[in-house]
Amino acid sequence: MMTIDWTQIPYFSGLAADAIARIDASARHHLYQAGAMIFNEGEAGAGLYVVAEGMVRIYRTNPEGRLHTLSLLRPLSTFNEVAAVDGGVNPFNATAVTNAEVLVIDHDSLLRLMSSEPALMGNYVQALAHLNREYLERLEDMTFRSIPSRLAKLFLRETTYAEQICEAPTQLTQEEIAWILGTTREVVGRALRGLLNAGLLKKRGRYVYVVDRAGLEWLAETNTMPEREPLLQHEPSS
């Protein structure tokens, strides 16, 4: 079983060594094979989860069965924070994308730790506030921003998506990018070609690289493609 540095997780940052020891003792280790379900949406709250190793997908499905990825998480990301404290049902599904190891602190254990560690309570409130702002920003993106603008933000790894993906966008498939952006693979493909044709990105073999970071920042900020200077045709010297 892996040993993690709990102080690297915002919820547990700055806690004394004895408090960290109690937290570590309260955590249960679970191993999942790639593709295994960790928990289901609507089931009894499973507790606070920490990704110790591997990749975990957080997603919801609509009544028609369409999947929408909320997060692709890397170590040491956390998930199910709200249900862990309010004791409610899991608000989404969690599955292992790769072989994964996660640590879990159940609802009752977490509340006992909070009651005895005021610093943990303070950290948790601040981290939940940050999480709420993050999801509000992503909702704003979904409502008001074009797919090219959202794609630009993804490549820039801005705060909206920086903690939500475990790989650089160049290492994600177009289908995975579509899940993150809340659209389809075909739409992502067209948007990606647009950014390539505009000279903001460049493709070499299977990989895509950022060429014009300032242009991507403009697109992410203004929701419009940057205007580009026309290429000058030079007459051959005589």
N, C-alpha and C positions, 0 to 999 in steps of 0.2 A: 504494500500500500504506500502511496506517495505521501510525503510530508510537505505541507505547504507553509508559506510564510503568511500567516493570517493578517499581519500588520500591513501587507501590501494591498489589502482589500479595504476600500473606504469605510465600510461599516465598522471595522475593527482597528482602524488606524489610531495610533497613540495610546493604546491600552497597555496597562502594566503587564509584566510577565506572568503574574499569577492569574490574571484575568484571561490572558491568552491560553494558558494551560487549561483553565476550566472550559473555555470554548472548544479547544481541541478535543478534550475528553467527552464533550457533549455531541460531537459530530460522528455520524455513521458513514462509513465508506461503502460505495456501491460501484460495481464494474458493469459496463454495458457493451455488448458487441455492436458493431456498426448496424444501423437500422432498427435497433431495439427501442421500444417505447419506454420512456422514463416515467411519464405520467400523462393522464388524459384530462382535457378540459372538462370542467364540471364535476370532477371527482373530489372527494374530501381533501382539504388542504394538505399538501405533502410536506410542507416546511420550506425553509430557506436552503437553496441549493448553491453550491460553489463548484465550478468546473475546475478540476484539478489537472486533467489531461484529456486531450482530444477535442472534438468539436461537437457542439450541441445545437440543434435547431429548435427555435421557439416559433410556433405557428398557430393559426386558427383556420377553421374551415367554415365556409358559408353553407346555407341549406342545400345548395346545388353540388356541394362537395369540392368546390374550388379552394385550393390551399393558398393562404397568404402568409409568407414568412415575416415574422416580426423581428427576429434576431438570429444571427449565426454567431455563436459565442465561443470564445477562446479562453484558456486559463488566464487569469483567475477571475473570470466573470461570474456574477451571481444572477440568479433568477428566482421568480416566485416570491419576491420580497413582500408584496402586499398580503397575499394569502397567509404567509408565514406569521404575520403579526395579528391580522384580524380573525384568523381561524376559519375564513370562508373557503369556498371551493377554489380549485385551481382555475385561473382565468384563461388559460391557453393550454396547448399540447406541447410536450417536450419529447424530443427523440434524439438518439445518438446518431450523428452523421458518420463519424468514425468510431473505432473502439474508444470508449471514454471512461474516465473515472470521475465520479462526483462525490462530494461530501454533503451531508444533509444534517441540518439542525431542525428538529421538529418544533412545532408551535409552542408547546408547553415549556420545553427547554429554553427556547429563545426568550420567552417572557420572563422566566426565572433569571436568566442572565441579565436582561435589561433592568429588572427590579433591583439587582445588586450592583450593577455597573452603570451609574449615571452617564459616564462618557460614551458607553455603547448606545444608550438611548439617544443622546445628542447626535452622535454620528449617524444613527439610523434615520432620524428625522431629516437631517440635512441631505443624506443620500437619496431618500425618497423624494424630497423636493426637487433635487437635480433630475431624478428619473422622470418626474412629472413634467418638468420643463422640456426634457428631451422628447418625450412622446407628444407634447403639444406642438413642438417644432416639426416633428415628422408628420403630424396630422395637417399642419399648415402646408407643408410641402405637398402632401397628397391632394389637398384641396385647391391650392393656388398655383403651384409650380408645374411647368411643363416637364415631360420626361427628359428632354435634353438637359434642362436645368438640374433636375434631380441626379441625373447621371454625372454631371459635372461635379456636384457635391460629393458623390460617391468616390470619384477618382481623386478628389482633393483630400479625402478622409477628414472632412470637417466634423465638428462636434456632433452633428445630428447622426452621423453614421459611424464615427470612429470607433465607438465601443460596441457597435452592433454587428460588425463583421469580423471574422477571424482571419481573413486573408486579404491581400491587396486585391482591388477589383480586377487586375490583370490575371489573377489566378482563379477567379470565379467564372463559372460558365455563364452564358447569356441567360439561361433558365434561372440560375441562382440569383443573378442580378435582377431579373424580372420579379422574382419572389420578394426580394428586398424592397424594390421600388413600387410594388403593388400593381404590376402591369403584366403584359405577355412577352414571351420571348421575341415574337415578331416585331413588336413595338420597340423593344430594346435594340434589336438589330438595326432598325431604321435610324434610331437616335444615335447609335454608335457610328454608323456610316456617316451621318451628318457631322459628328464631331471630328471624324477622320478627314472628311472632305474639306472642313473648315480649317484644317491645319492645327487643331487644338490637341489632337492625339496622333500617334503614328504607330502603324502595325509592322512588326518584324516577325515573320513566321507566325507562330501561334500567340505571340505576346503583343500587348498594346502598351505604349508608353506615353507619358505626358510630355508634350512638346511645348505648348504655350500655357504655362500655369496662369499667367495674368489673364489670358483669354478665358480660361475655365473659371477663374474667380469672378470675372465680369458676368459670365453666363449664370453662374450660381447665385450671384447677388441680384442681378437685374431681370433675370428670366428671359433675356434676349441674347441672340448671338452677337458677338463683338464684330464691329465693322473692321474690315481688313483692307490695308493699302493694296491697290492693284500692283501686280508684278510689272516692273519696267522692262521693256524689251530693248536691249542694247544693240545698236547697229554694229556689225562687224567692222573692226578697224581696217582702214585701207593701207 
